[in-house]
């Protein structure tokens, strides 16, 4: 799929947490770099405050979390916690974190957990 069509699909699924625009979604990315590019575009171009994306790449689930610079929120903690729960790990950058999990099967369950964490964090 072309990146712009993936981004527009994400923009159809914006959640509002407190007064923040959040995208928490599974997307079809070709590579981790493409997943990162999608997340950064959501943040930098489309006024999304937090993007949390999961994609199946090379037989495992890759996760990218990105957060707008105006927010005092360390997205790497979120990506790391979700990745660890399914036997993976994540990078430690507070504004853009990349993780992955070989054992993440139920993506909807993981996305629901992310939503719950963000609702409790920003209520």
N, CA, C and O atoms as CSV, one atom per row, in Angstrom:
chain,resi,resn,atom,element,x,y,z
A,1,UNK,N,N,0.833,-1.210,0.000
A,1,UNK,CA,C,0.000,0.000,0.000
A,1,UNK,C,C,0.865,1.257,0.000
A,1,UNK,O,O,1.953,1.289,0.574
A,2,UNK,N,N,0.364,2.257,-0.639
A,2,UNK,CA,C,1.081,3.515,-0.705
A,2,UNK,C,C,0.961,4.248,0.636
A,2,UNK,O,O,-0.092,4.239,1.274
A,3,UNK,N,N,2.058,4.878,1.042
A,3,UNK,CA,C,2.119,5.515,2.369
A,3,UNK,C,C,0.967,6.508,2.592
A,3,UNK,O,O,0.360,6.518,3.663
A,4,UNK,N,N,0.671,7.330,1.599
A,4,UNK,CA,C,-0.392,8.332,1.798
A,4,UNK,C,C,-1.754,7.701,2.037
A,4,UNK,O,O,-2.567,8.241,2.788
A,5,UNK,N,N,-2.009,6.557,1.400
A,5,UNK,CA,C,-3.302,5.911,1.640
A,5,UNK,C,C,-3.335,5.276,3.035
A,5,UNK,O,O,-4.389,5.231,3.669
A,6,UNK,N,N,-2.193,4.789,3.510
A,6,UNK,CA,C,-2.119,4.262,4.885
A,6,UNK,C,C,-2.374,5.400,5.880
A,6,UNK,O,O,-3.127,5.242,6.841
A,7,UNK,N,N,-1.737,6.542,5.633
A,7,UNK,CA,C,-1.904,7.701,6.519
A,7,UNK,C,C,-3.361,8.153,6.537
A,7,UNK,O,O,-3.903,8.450,7.601
A,8,UNK,N,N,-3.999,8.207,5.369
A,8,UNK,CA,C,-5.389,8.676,5.363
A,8,UNK,C,C,-6.308,7.682,6.082
A,8,UNK,O,O,-7.288,8.087,6.707
A,9,UNK,N,N,-5.994,6.383,5.998
A,9,UNK,CA,C,-6.769,5.400,6.776
A,9,UNK,C,C,-6.595,5.642,8.277
A,9,UNK,O,O,-7.556,5.553,9.041
A,10,UNK,N,N,-5.373,5.944,8.690
A,10,UNK,CA,C,-5.114,6.247,10.102
A,10,UNK,C,C,-5.904,7.476,10.544
A,10,UNK,O,O,-6.435,7.515,11.654
A,11,UNK,N,N,-5.977,8.470,9.679
A,11,UNK,CA,C,-6.661,9.711,10.027
A,11,UNK,C,C,-8.172,9.517,10.149
A,11,UNK,O,O,-8.863,10.333,10.759
A,12,UNK,N,N,-8.681,8.422,9.560
A,12,UNK,CA,C,-10.099,8.088,9.739
A,12,UNK,C,C,-10.368,7.482,11.105
A,12,UNK,O,O,-11.521,7.335,11.511
A,13,UNK,N,N,-9.295,7.128,11.817
A,13,UNK,CA,C,-9.455,6.409,13.090
A,13,UNK,C,C,-8.845,7.185,14.256
A,13,UNK,O,O,-8.257,6.590,15.158
A,14,UNK,N,N,-8.983,8.492,14.238
A,14,UNK,CA,C,-8.414,9.297,15.324
A,14,UNK,C,C,-9.251,9.113,16.586
A,14,UNK,O,O,-10.474,9.248,16.566
A,15,UNK,N,N,-8.568,8.804,17.677
A,15,UNK,CA,C,-9.207,8.759,18.991
A,15,UNK,C,C,-8.883,10.064,19.692
A,15,UNK,O,O,-7.856,10.685,19.417
A,16,UNK,N,N,-9.754,10.479,20.597
A,16,UNK,CA,C,-9.441,11.641,21.426
A,16,UNK,C,C,-9.287,11.172,22.852
A,16,UNK,O,O,-10.203,10.589,23.432
A,17,UNK,N,N,-8.115,11.432,23.415
A,17,UNK,CA,C,-7.835,11.106,24.809
A,17,UNK,C,C,-7.594,12.427,25.502
A,17,UNK,O,O,-6.676,13.163,25.141
A,18,UNK,N,N,-8.425,12.739,26.515
A,18,UNK,CA,C,-8.431,14.107,27.052
A,18,UNK,C,C,-8.714,15.022,25.870
A,18,UNK,O,O,-9.744,14.879,25.212
A,19,UNK,N,N,-7.806,15.969,25.592
A,19,UNK,CA,C,-8.014,16.805,24.409
A,19,UNK,C,C,-6.928,16.523,23.371
A,19,UNK,O,O,-6.619,17.381,22.543
A,20,UNK,N,N,-6.356,15.329,23.417
A,20,UNK,CA,C,-5.275,14.956,22.506
A,20,UNK,C,C,-5.808,14.111,21.352
A,20,UNK,O,O,-6.682,13.265,21.535
A,21,UNK,N,N,-5.269,14.356,20.168
A,21,UNK,CA,C,-5.577,13.508,19.018
A,21,UNK,C,C,-4.585,12.344,18.993
A,21,UNK,O,O,-3.371,12.546,18.976
A,22,UNK,N,N,-5.120,11.138,18.992
A,22,UNK,CA,C,-4.297,9.945,19.118
A,22,UNK,C,C,-4.675,8.962,18.013
A,22,UNK,O,O,-5.854,8.765,17.720
A,23,UNK,N,N,-3.658,8.347,17.402
A,23,UNK,CA,C,-3.903,7.265,16.453
A,23,UNK,C,C,-3.252,6.006,17.010
A,23,UNK,O,O,-2.038,5.954,17.205
A,24,UNK,N,N,-4.077,4.989,17.263
A,24,UNK,CA,C,-3.613,3.699,17.776
A,24,UNK,C,C,-4.162,2.671,16.796
A,24,UNK,O,O,-5.365,2.412,16.775
A,25,UNK,N,N,-3.276,2.078,15.976
A,25,UNK,CA,C,-3.800,1.303,14.857
A,25,UNK,C,C,-2.815,0.244,14.380
A,25,UNK,O,O,-1.612,0.328,14.627
A,26,UNK,N,N,-3.361,-0.759,13.685
A,26,UNK,CA,C,-2.542,-1.719,12.957
A,26,UNK,C,C,-2.532,-1.282,11.501
A,26,UNK,O,O,-3.586,-1.008,10.927
A,27,UNK,N,N,-1.357,-1.216,10.905
A,27,UNK,CA,C,-1.236,-0.778,9.511
A,27,UNK,C,C,-0.404,-1.800,8.724
A,27,UNK,O,O,0.280,-2.644,9.304
A,28,UNK,N,N,-0.480,-1.703,7.400
A,28,UNK,CA,C,0.310,-2.582,6.537
A,28,UNK,C,C,1.517,-1.822,6.024
A,28,UNK,O,O,1.441,-1.142,5.000
A,29,UNK,N,N,2.632,-1.934,6.735
A,29,UNK,CA,C,3.861,-1.258,6.305
A,29,UNK,C,C,4.807,-2.297,5.711
A,29,UNK,O,O,4.794,-3.465,6.098
A,30,UNK,N,N,5.629,-1.847,4.762
A,30,UNK,CA,C,6.586,-2.752,4.105
A,30,UNK,C,C,7.819,-2.973,4.970
A,30,UNK,O,O,8.446,-4.030,4.904
A,31,UNK,N,N,8.166,-1.977,5.779
A,31,UNK,CA,C,9.403,-2.039,6.566
A,31,UNK,C,C,9.227,-1.213,7.829
A,31,UNK,O,O,8.275,-0.443,7.962
A,32,UNK,N,N,10.166,-1.388,8.754
A,32,UNK,CA,C,10.139,-0.583,9.982
A,32,UNK,C,C,10.334,0.893,9.633
A,32,UNK,O,O,9.719,1.764,10.249
A,33,UNK,N,N,11.190,1.174,8.646
A,33,UNK,CA,C,11.395,2.576,8.240
A,33,UNK,C,C,10.114,3.202,7.725
A,33,UNK,O,O,9.826,4.365,8.011
A,34,UNK,N,N,9.337,2.427,6.959
A,34,UNK,CA,C,8.065,2.949,6.468
A,34,UNK,C,C,7.098,3.178,7.628
A,34,UNK,O,O,6.374,4.174,7.648
A,35,UNK,N,N,7.085,2.264,8.587
A,35,UNK,CA,C,6.227,2.403,9.764
A,35,UNK,C,C,6.587,3.684,10.523
A,35,UNK,O,O,5.712,4.430,10.962
A,36,UNK,N,N,7.893,3.917,10.666
A,36,UNK,CA,C,8.397,5.118,11.332
A,36,UNK,C,C,7.986,6.376,10.557
A,36,UNK,O,O,7.573,7.374,11.147
A,37,UNK,N,N,8.107,6.312,9.232
A,37,UNK,CA,C,7.739,7.446,8.379
A,37,UNK,C,C,6.250,7.790,8.529
A,37,UNK,O,O,5.881,8.963,8.579
A,38,UNK,N,N,5.405,6.761,8.600
A,38,UNK,CA,C,3.964,6.973,8.767
A,38,UNK,C,C,3.692,7.656,10.111
A,38,UNK,O,O,2.943,8.631,10.180
A,39,UNK,N,N,4.303,7.138,11.169
A,39,UNK,CA,C,4.095,7.709,12.512
A,39,UNK,C,C,4.547,9.168,12.560
A,39,UNK,O,O,3.841,10.026,13.088
A,40,UNK,N,N,5.728,9.442,12.005
A,40,UNK,CA,C,6.254,10.814,12.037
A,40,UNK,C,C,5.400,11.764,11.204
A,40,UNK,O,O,5.222,12.926,11.569
A,41,UNK,N,N,4.876,11.272,10.093
A,41,UNK,CA,C,3.997,12.108,9.278
A,41,UNK,C,C,2.715,12.449,10.038
A,41,UNK,O,O,2.235,13.581,9.977
A,42,UNK,N,N,2.167,11.473,10.750
A,42,UNK,CA,C,0.960,11.729,11.550
A,42,UNK,C,C,1.229,12.827,12.576
A,42,UNK,O,O,0.401,13.715,12.780
A,43,UNK,N,N,2.390,12.758,13.216
A,43,UNK,CA,C,2.738,13.731,14.256
A,43,UNK,C,C,3.058,15.098,13.644
A,43,UNK,O,O,2.502,16.116,14.055
A,44,UNK,N,N,3.956,15.109,12.663
A,44,UNK,CA,C,4.506,16.374,12.161
A,44,UNK,C,C,3.606,17.090,11.168
A,44,UNK,O,O,3.618,18.319,11.102
A,45,UNK,N,N,2.831,16.350,10.399
A,45,UNK,CA,C,2.046,16.962,9.327
A,45,UNK,C,C,0.557,17.024,9.648
A,45,UNK,O,O,-0.139,17.933,9.195
A,46,UNK,N,N,0.068,16.065,10.423
A,46,UNK,CA,C,-1.378,15.933,10.597
A,46,UNK,C,C,-1.872,16.242,12.004
A,46,UNK,O,O,-3.005,15.908,12.353
A,47,UNK,N,N,-1.029,16.879,12.814
A,47,UNK,CA,C,-1.440,17.383,14.125
A,47,UNK,C,C,-1.924,16.285,15.080
A,47,UNK,O,O,-2.785,16.516,15.928
A,48,UNK,N,N,-1.352,15.088,14.924
A,48,UNK,CA,C,-1.644,14.008,15.860
A,48,UNK,C,C,-0.668,14.153,17.028
A,48,UNK,O,O,0.516,14.413,16.812
A,49,UNK,N,N,-1.146,13.989,18.252
A,49,UNK,CA,C,-0.279,14.142,19.426
A,49,UNK,C,C,0.497,12.865,19.740
A,49,UNK,O,O,1.677,12.917,20.089
A,50,UNK,N,N,-0.174,11.715,19.613
A,50,UNK,CA,C,0.482,10.435,19.883
A,50,UNK,C,C,0.064,9.443,18.800
A,50,UNK,O,O,-1.121,9.279,18.511
A,51,UNK,N,N,1.058,8.787,18.208
A,51,UNK,CA,C,0.790,7.725,17.233
A,51,UNK,C,C,1.395,6.429,17.767
A,51,UNK,O,O,2.557,6.398,18.174
A,52,UNK,N,N,0.607,5.372,17.763
A,52,UNK,CA,C,1.088,4.054,18.185
A,52,UNK,C,C,0.641,3.081,17.106
A,52,UNK,O,O,-0.552,2.811,16.964
A,53,UNK,N,N,1.597,2.554,16.343
A,53,UNK,CA,C,1.278,1.716,15.187
A,53,UNK,C,C,1.931,0.344,15.313
A,53,UNK,O,O,3.063,0.220,15.780
A,54,UNK,N,N,1.202,-0.678,14.891
A,54,UNK,CA,C,1.723,-2.047,14.854
A,54,UNK,C,C,1.587,-2.547,13.426
A,54,UNK,O,O,0.577,-2.302,12.765
A,55,UNK,N,N,2.618,-3.256,12.951
A,55,UNK,CA,C,2.565,-3.841,11.619
A,55,UNK,C,C,3.275,-5.192,11.616
A,55,UNK,O,O,4.246,-5.388,12.347
A,56,UNK,N,N,2.791,-6.122,10.792
A,56,UNK,CA,C,3.482,-7.404,10.617
A,56,UNK,C,C,4.553,-7.228,9.551
A,56,UNK,O,O,4.252,-6.988,8.382
A,57,UNK,N,N,5.815,-7.351,9.975
A,57,UNK,CA,C,6.942,-7.187,9.056
A,57,UNK,C,C,7.894,-8.359,9.269
A,57,UNK,O,O,8.346,-8.606,10.387
A,58,UNK,N,N,8.191,-9.069,8.207
A,58,UNK,CA,C,9.099,-10.222,8.265
A,58,UNK,C,C,8.703,-11.230,9.339
A,58,UNK,O,O,9.556,-11.730,10.072
A,59,UNK,N,N,7.421,-11.525,9.429
A,59,UNK,CA,C,6.969,-12.582,10.320
A,59,UNK,C,C,6.856,-12.222,11.786
A,59,UNK,O,O,6.476,-13.064,12.599
A,60,UNK,N,N,7.178,-10.987,12.139
A,60,UNK,CA,C,6.955,-10.578,13.529
A,60,UNK,C,C,6.281,-9.219,13.556
A,60,UNK,O,O,6.248,-8.505,12.553
A,61,UNK,N,N,5.749,-8.874,14.709
A,61,UNK,CA,C,5.060,-7.592,14.841
A,61,UNK,C,C,6.071,-6.509,15.196
A,61,UNK,O,O,6.838,-6.634,16.150
A,62,UNK,N,N,6.050,-5.455,14.411
A,62,UNK,CA,C,6.873,-4.285,14.708
A,62,UNK,C,C,5.966,-3.190,15.236
A,62,UNK,O,O,4.825,-3.035,14.801
A,63,UNK,N,N,6.499,-2.435,16.183
A,63,UNK,CA,C,5.727,-1.388,16.848
A,63,UNK,C,C,6.502,-0.081,16.752
A,63,UNK,O,O,7.711,-0.044,16.983
A,64,UNK,N,N,5.793,0.992,16.408
A,64,UNK,CA,C,6.400,2.320,16.451
A,64,UNK,C,C,5.476,3.237,17.237
A,64,UNK,O,O,4.269,3.278,17.001
A,65,UNK,N,N,6.061,3.965,18.169
A,65,UNK,CA,C,5.328,4.976,18.912
A,65,UNK,C,C,6.004,6.316,18.689
A,65,UNK,O,O,7.229,6.420,18.742
A,66,UNK,N,N,5.199,7.343,18.439
A,66,UNK,CA,C,5.749,8.691,18.263
A,66,UNK,C,C,4.866,9.668,19.020
A,66,UNK,O,O,3.660,9.464,19.156
A,67,UNK,N,N,5.487,10.729,19.508
A,67,UNK,CA,C,4.736,11.708,20.287
A,67,UNK,C,C,5.161,13.116,19.878
A,67,UNK,O,O,6.330,13.360,19.579
A,68,UNK,N,N,4.215,14.021,19.869
A,68,UNK,CA,C,4.495,15.417,19.537
A,68,UNK,C,C,5.438,16.021,20.577
A,68,UNK,O,O,5.332,15.735,21.769
A,69,UNK,N,N,6.360,16.862,20.103
A,69,UNK,CA,C,7.356,17.467,21.004
A,69,UNK,C,C,6.742,18.317,22.110
A,69,UNK,O,O,7.370,18.533,23.147
A,70,UNK,N,N,5.514,18.801,21.895
A,70,UNK,CA,C,4.891,19.658,22.902
A,70,UNK,C,C,4.428,18.867,24.132
A,70,UNK,O,O,4.147,19.450,25.179
A,71,UNK,N,N,4.351,17.545,23.999
A,71,UNK,CA,C,3.854,16.727,25.110
A,71,UNK,C,C,4.997,16.232,25.972
A,71,UNK,O,O,6.024,15.781,25.465
A,72,UNK,N,N,4.813,16.318,27.262
A,72,UNK,CA,C,5.793,15.763,28.189
A,72,UNK,C,C,5.409,14.308,28.465
A,72,UNK,O,O,4.887,13.976,29.529
A,73,UNK,N,N,5.682,13.458,27.484
A,73,UNK,CA,C,5.299,12.050,27.580
A,73,UNK,C,C,6.380,11.202,26.924
A,73,UNK,O,O,6.742,11.430,25.770
A,74,UNK,N,N,6.888,10.234,27.655
A,74,UNK,CA,C,7.924,9.349,27.137
A,74,UNK,C,C,7.268,8.150,26.468
A,74,UNK,O,O,6.834,7.213,27.138
A,75,UNK,N,N,7.199,8.186,25.139
A,75,UNK,CA,C,6.515,7.121,24.407
A,75,UNK,C,C,7.295,5.807,24.461
A,75,UNK,O,O,6.718,4.741,24.249
A,76,UNK,N,N,8.603,5.870,24.744
A,76,UNK,CA,C,9.389,4.629,24.767
A,76,UNK,C,C,8.957,3.709,25.906
A,76,UNK,O,O,9.060,2.488,25.785
A,77,UNK,N,N,8.477,4.279,27.007
A,77,UNK,CA,C,7.986,3.456,28.115
A,77,UNK,C,C,6.778,2.641,27.671
A,77,UNK,O,O,6.656,1.458,27.987
A,78,UNK,N,N,5.888,3.299,26.934
A,78,UNK,CA,C,4.689,2.636,26.422
A,78,UNK,C,C,5.055,1.529,25.433
A,78,UNK,O,O,4.577,0.401,25.557
A,79,UNK,N,N,5.897,1.849,24.454
A,79,UNK,CA,C,6.297,0.864,23.440
A,79,UNK,C,C,7.044,-0.292,24.101
A,79,UNK,O,O,6.832,-1.457,23.767
A,80,UNK,N,N,7.907,0.044,25.030
A,80,UNK,CA,C,8.699,-0.966,25.725
A,80,UNK,C,C,7.816,-1.913,26.540
A,80,UNK,O,O,8.003,-3.129,26.504
A,81,UNK,N,N,6.853,-1.347,27.276
A,81,UNK,CA,C,5.966,-2.187,28.099
A,81,UNK,C,C,5.142,-3.146,27.249
A,81,UNK,O,O,5.001,-4.320,27.593
A,82,UNK,N,N,4.603,-2.653,26.150
A,82,UNK,CA,C,3.800,-3.503,25.267
A,82,UNK,C,C,4.693,-4.560,24.614
A,82,UNK,O,O,4.318,-5.730,24.542
A,83,UNK,N,N,5.871,-4.152,24.139
A,83,UNK,CA,C,6.793,-5.103,23.501
A,83,UNK,C,C,7.220,-6.202,24.469
A,83,UNK,O,O,7.220,-7.383,24.120
A,84,UNK,N,N,7.584,-5.802,25.691
A,84,UNK,CA,C,8.044,-6.770,26.697
A,84,UNK,C,C,6.956,-7.776,27.048
A,84,UNK,O,O,7.234,-8.952,27.283
A,85,UNK,N,N,5.723,-7.300,27.082
A,85,UNK,CA,C,4.621,-8.179,27.429
A,85,UNK,C,C,4.514,-9.372,26.473
A,85,UNK,O,O,4.018,-10.438,26.839
A,86,UNK,N,N,4.992,-9.167,25.234
A,86,UNK,CA,C,4.919,-10.221,24.223
A,86,UNK,C,C,6.310,-10.735,23.841
A,86,UNK,O,O,6.508,-11.248,22.739
A,87,UNK,N,N,7.264,-10.593,24.754
A,87,UNK,CA,C,8.580,-11.189,24.539
A,87,UNK,C,C,9.530,-10.391,23.670
A,87,UNK,O,O,10.457,-10.956,23.090
A,88,UNK,N,N,9.318,-9.091,23.569
A,88,UNK,CA,C,10.200,-8.261,22.741
A,88,UNK,C,C,10.825,-7.140,23.535
A,88,UNK,O,O,10.867,-7.178,24.765
A,89,UNK,N,N,11.313,-6.132,22.815
A,89,UNK,CA,C,11.941,-4.983,23.454
A,89,UNK,C,C,11.738,-3.746,22.600
A,89,UNK,O,O,11.075,-3.799,21.564
A,90,UNK,N,N,12.320,-2.617,23.043
A,90,UNK,CA,C,12.119,-1.361,22.305
A,90,UNK,C,C,13.284,-0.409,22.528
A,90,UNK,O,O,14.041,-0.534,23.491
A,91,UNK,N,N,13.408,0.550,21.609
A,91,UNK,CA,C,14.420,1.601,21.746
A,91,UNK,C,C,13.971,2.624,22.794
A,91,UNK,O,O,12.787,2.701,23.123
A,92,UNK,N,N,14.902,3.391,23.307
A,92,UNK,CA,C,14.633,4.249,24.467
A,92,UNK,C,C,14.445,5.730,24.154
A,92,UNK,O,O,14.510,6.554,25.066
A,93,UNK,N,N,14.215,6.090,22.896
A,93,UNK,CA,C,14.015,7.500,22.561
A,93,UNK,C,C,12.634,7.939,23.049
A,93,UNK,O,O,11.637,7.283,22.747
A,94,UNK,N,N,12.566,9.030,23.791
A,94,UNK,CA,C,11.297,9.433,24.417
A,94,UNK,C,C,10.263,9.952,23.412
A,94,UNK,O,O,9.070,9.939,23.714
A,95,UNK,N,N,10.684,10.407,22.229
A,95,UNK,CA,C,9.748,10.985,21.251
A,95,UNK,C,C,9.425,10.051,20.085
A,95,UNK,O,O,8.396,10.207,19.428
A,96,UNK,N,N,10.316,9.069,19.825
A,96,UNK,CA,C,10.086,8.105,18.745
A,96,UNK,C,C,10.708,6.785,19.169
A,96,UNK,O,O,11.931,6.671,19.259
A,97,UNK,N,N,9.882,5.802,19.424
A,97,UNK,CA,C,10.397,4.526,19.905
A,97,UNK,C,C,9.990,3.408,18.960
A,97,UNK,O,O,8.864,3.369,18.465
A,98,UNK,N,N,10.928,2.498,18.720
A,98,UNK,CA,C,10.681,1.369,17.832
A,98,UNK,C,C,10.845,0.092,18.639
A,98,UNK,O,O,11.853,-0.109,19.315
A,99,UNK,N,N,9.838,-0.765,18.555
A,99,UNK,CA,C,9.886,-2.023,19.287
A,99,UNK,C,C,9.395,-3.154,18.419
A,99,UNK,O,O,9.038,-2.972,17.255
A,100,UNK,N,N,9.386,-4.323,19.016
A,100,UNK,CA,C,8.890,-5.471,18.279
A,100,UNK,C,C,8.681,-6.624,19.217
A,100,UNK,O,O,9.258,-6.687,20.302
A,101,UNK,N,N,7.839,-7.538,18.777
A,101,UNK,CA,C,7.490,-8.669,19.622
A,101,UNK,C,C,7.247,-9.890,18.767
A,101,UNK,O,O,6.339,-9.909,17.936
A,102,UNK,N,N,8.074,-10.927,18.977
A,102,UNK,CA,C,7.866,-12.154,18.210
A,102,UNK,C,C,6.580,-12.878,18.603
A,102,UNK,O,O,6.015,-13.617,17.797
A,103,UNK,N,N,6.114,-12.669,19.837
A,103,UNK,CA,C,4.958,-13.430,20.332
A,103,UNK,C,C,3.649,-12.653,20.354
A,103,UNK,O,O,2.656,-13.117,20.915
A,104,UNK,N,N,3.646,-11.472,19.744
A,104,UNK,CA,C,2.419,-10.676,19.744
A,104,UNK,C,C,1.495,-11.242,18.667
A,104,UNK,O,O,1.729,-11.049,17.474
A,105,UNK,N,N,0.448,-11.939,19.095
A,105,UNK,CA,C,-0.490,-12.541,18.163
A,105,UNK,C,C,-1.756,-11.680,18.083
A,105,UNK,O,O,-2.216,-11.330,16.996
A,106,UNK,N,N,-2.306,-11.349,19.246
A,106,UNK,CA,C,-3.582,-10.639,19.313
A,106,UNK,C,C,-3.347,-9.130,19.299
A,106,UNK,O,O,-3.206,-8.498,20.346
A,107,UNK,N,N,-3.308,-8.568,18.095
A,107,UNK,CA,C,-3.015,-7.146,17.939
A,107,UNK,C,C,-4.104,-6.287,18.571
A,107,UNK,O,O,-3.806,-5.258,19.179
A,108,UNK,N,N,-5.370,-6.701,18.433
A,108,UNK,CA,C,-6.451,-5.908,19.031
A,108,UNK,C,C,-6.306,-5.805,20.538
A,108,UNK,O,O,-6.565,-4.753,21.124
A,109,UNK,N,N,-5.893,-6.895,21.164
A,109,UNK,CA,C,-5.662,-6.882,22.609
A,109,UNK,C,C,-4.566,-5.864,22.958
A,109,UNK,O,O,-4.715,-5.081,23.896
A,110,UNK,N,N,-3.483,-5.881,22.208
A,110,UNK,CA,C,-2.372,-4.947,22.463
A,110,UNK,C,C,-2.821,-3.500,22.261
A,110,UNK,O,O,-2.485,-2.627,23.061
A,111,UNK,N,N,-3.579,-3.248,21.195
A,111,UNK,CA,C,-4.050,-1.877,20.920
A,111,UNK,C,C,-5.005,-1.404,22.005
A,111,UNK,O,O,-4.984,-0.233,22.385
A,112,UNK,N,N,-5.842,-2.306,22.505
A,112,UNK,CA,C,-6.751,-1.964,23.605
A,112,UNK,C,C,-5.964,-1.602,24.857
A,112,UNK,O,O,-6.310,-0.650,25.556
A,113,UNK,N,N,-4.895,-2.364,25.143
A,113,UNK,CA,C,-4.044,-2.057,26.309
A,113,UNK,C,C,-3.423,-0.667,26.181
A,113,UNK,O,O,-3.352,0.085,27.153
A,114,UNK,N,N,-2.977,-0.339,24.970
A,114,UNK,CA,C,-2.377,0.978,24.736
A,114,UNK,C,C,-3.399,2.075,25.027
A,114,UNK,O,O,-3.090,3.059,25.698
A,115,UNK,N,N,-4.616,1.897,24.516
A,115,UNK,CA,C,-5.676,2.893,24.764
A,115,UNK,C,C,-5.917,3.055,26.259
A,115,UNK,O,O,-6.027,4.174,26.760
A,116,UNK,N,N,-6.000,1.926,26.970
A,116,UNK,CA,C,-6.252,1.990,28.421
A,116,UNK,C,C,-5.134,2.735,29.140
A,116,UNK,O,O,-5.393,3.537,30.037
A,117,UNK,N,N,-3.893,2.469,28.747
A,117,UNK,CA,C,-2.749,3.140,29.368
A,117,UNK,C,C,-2.825,4.646,29.111
A,117,UNK,O,O,-2.618,5.444,30.025
A,118,UNK,N,N,-3.122,5.034,27.869
A,118,UNK,CA,C,-3.182,6.467,27.541
A,118,UNK,C,C,-4.346,7.157,28.252
A,118,UNK,O,O,-4.204,8.285,28.722
A,119,UNK,N,N,-5.497,6.481,28.332
A,119,UNK,CA,C,-6.637,7.076,29.048
A,119,UNK,C,C,-6.282,7.316,30.523
A,119,UNK,O,O,-6.630,8.350,31.091
A,120,UNK,N,N,-5.589,6.355,31.130
A,120,UNK,CA,C,-5.239,6.550,32.548
A,120,UNK,C,C,-4.144,7.601,32.710
A,120,UNK,O,O,-4.102,8.304,33.720
A,121,UNK,N,N,-3.259,7.709,31.721
A,121,UNK,CA,C,-2.151,8.672,31.773
A,121,UNK,C,C,-2.649,10.109,31.604
A,121,UNK,O,O,-2.139,11.016,32.262
A,122,UNK,N,N,-3.631,10.328,30.739
A,122,UNK,CA,C,-4.039,11.696,30.365
A,122,UNK,C,C,-5.446,12.073,30.814
A,122,UNK,O,O,-6.003,13.054,30.321
A,123,UNK,N,N,-6.027,11.322,31.733
A,123,UNK,CA,C,-7.412,11.651,32.129
A,123,UNK,C,C,-7.499,12.956,32.912
A,123,UNK,O,O,-8.590,13.364,33.311
